[in-house]
Amino acid sequence: MILENAEYWVRRYDSDRKGRKWNRVARETYQALRSASSLACQEAVEALRVGLHEFVMYRRMYLLDNGLGKREFEDRLRRVLEDMDIDTRAAELAELSLDSADIGGLSRPIMQIYFPLASGGDGGLDARGDNFDVGATKIMHFLFPELFIMLDSHVAMAFRKHYGVGFRQKPPYGYSVGRYIECLEHAQEEIRAYGPDKLRELAPDTPLPRIFDKVAWGIGG
């Protein structure tokens, strides 16, 4: 069980310099998005870009030699969010939480958000045209912090170790929307088994998926 020693891993994460910075950035990003008039407005797009940058996605976001900097990334992200009609998606998902949502029943709306954010090629969010799976899950978490976990190589290895989810141990790790949904289902099972209220006590005022991420990130690192 990933959450078996959750108290230890949360305390370790929160005492680490990088962990404290990421906690602050996450709080600031949530707040900016809550106050935004639309999840595709300039305020929201800028908050998402800063959040991604600080969560170490900048190597995938910019390609300065080709003129792809902060403004260009924000333009690409805005188009992706507008094309998927993110505010309509938000109306469908905003009140849902990972501990109680029907993840299997949400497969279609999850795909409708994940694929546009993760897809590579022209107009994609990766400056080099590659897939943007890790960044997609970070955006999804920032947009819906009570519902979605972030998935990077550390967290993926935790799911590989504990549940045999088919990630590779070395790049390319094999991210996909199917594996992401599988991880959401396992995370939900763990949160329910551990107890949502008990888990919240480890990091008050922090979304449950974010607390789960702290533990999984430590275990998989």
N, C-alpha and C positions, 0 to 999 in steps of 0.2 A: 504494500500500500504506500503510495507516494506520500500521503499525509501522516504516516505513522509517527514521525518525529517533527511534526509541523511547528511546534513551539520553538524548538531549537533552530530550525532553518529560517523561520521568520525573524527571530532575534538576531541571528547571524547576518541575514540580509540587511536588516535595518541598522545594524551597527557598522556596516561597511560604507566607505566613502561613496563608492559608485551607487550602492543601494539607496543611500540617503538622497543623492542627487536625483536618481530615477523616481523616487517617491515624490519629491518636490515637483518634478516635471509632470508626472502623471496628474497630480492634484491641479496644477495650473492648467493643464490641457482639458481636464474634465470641466473646470470652472468656465474656461473660455467657450467651450462648446455649449454648455448649458445656457450661457447668456447670449449666444449668437441668434440672430433672427432667422437664419437658415443654415443647415449643415453644409451648404455649398456656397455660402457668402464668403467675402474676403476674410472676415475675422475668423471664421471656422477653418478655412483653408490654411491660413497662416498658422493658426494654433496647431493644426495637424502636422504641418511641415516642421515646425519647431519641435514638436513632440517626437516625430520620427527621427529628426536630426540628432536630438539628445539621446535617443534610444539606439544610437549607433547605426543608423541606416544611411548616413550621408554618403558613404562610398557608392551606394546604389542609386542615389537620388540625383547626383550632379555629375557632369562631365564638362568641366570648365574649358578644356581645350576645344570643345565643339560648341561652346556658347550655351551650355545647358547648366544654368545656375539656379539660384533660389526662385527667382521670378518665373523661370520656365517650368520648374517643377510645380509651382503653385498653379500655373495655367493648365498643365496637364492634369493635375489632381482635380481642379475645378470642373474641367470637361468630363472627366470620368464620373464624378459625383452627380453632375447635372444629367448626364446621359442615363444613369441608372435611376434617376428620380429619387435621390437619397431621402428627401423629406417624406415622401410616401412610404418608403421602407421604414423610416423612423417611426411613423405613426403606427405601423404594424408591430414593431419590436420593442419600442421604448419602455413599456411596462413589464417586460419579461425579465426573469432572472434565471441564472444557470441552475440553481438548486431546485427549481420547480417547473421549468419550461419543458415542453415535449420536443426534445432535440430531433428525434426522428421525423416528427411532423413538420419541423422547420427546415428540412433539407432543401426544399425549393428556394425559400427566401434567402437562406444562407448562400446557396450557389449564385443567386442573383446579385449578391453583394461581392462575394469572394472572387468570382471569375473576372469581372471588370477591373478590380483592384490588382489582381495577381497576374493578369495576362501581359505578355511581352509584346514586342513589335512596335510599329509606329503608333505613337499616342499612348503607349504604355508608361507606367510609372518608373520603370527601371531605365536609367539614362542610357544604358548600353543595349537596350532592347531585350534583355533577358526577362524571365518571369520574376515577379515581385511578391512571392508567396509570404515570406516572413513579414515584409512591410504591410501586406494586405491584412494579416491577422492583427498587427499592431494598430492599424487604422480602425479595424472592426472593434477592437477593444476600446479604443478612445471614444468611438461613436456610441457604443453600447457597453459601457463598462461593467454592468451587472450581468451581462449575458455571455460575452465572448472572452476567451483566454488569448494571450499572446503566445505564439509558437515560434521559437527559434531553435537553434541546434541543441542548446542545453535542455530545453523543455522536451524537444523531440527525443533525446536520448533517455530521459526519464520514462517516457511512455514506451520506448523500445525495450528498456530494461524490465519494467514492471508488467507490461501488457503485451509485449511482442508486436507492437505496432510496427509496420514494415518500413521504418526509416533506415537508411544506410548509416554506418558509423562515420563515414567520411563524405565530403562533398562529391557529387551532388547528393543531398540527403534524401531526396525523393518526396518532397512536399507535394501535397495534392489536397483538393477540397474533400475528397473522401476520407483521407487520413485525418484531416482537421476535424471533421464531424465525428469520427471515431474517437479522437482525443477529447472532444467536448463530452461525449457520452461517458467516457471513463472518468473525466473530471467531475461530472455530475454525480456519478455513483459514489465517488470518494467523498465529496462534500456532504452528501446525504448520510453516508456511513459515519463520518466524523462528527457530524452535527453542525448545521449552518450557524447556529447561535454560538456554539463553542468555538468555531473557527473565527467568527467575527471578533470575539474577545481578544484574539491574538494581535489584531491590528484594527482597532475601532475606526469607524468612518472610512474604511477601505473596502471597495467592492470585493465580493467573494472570489471572482475569477482572478483578481490581482493578488489576493493572498495566496491562492493556489499556485499562481505563477512564481511567486517568491520561493515557495518550497520546491517546486519542480525544477526551477532554474538552478538552485543549489545542488540538488541531487544529481542532475544531469551534467553539471559542469565539470 
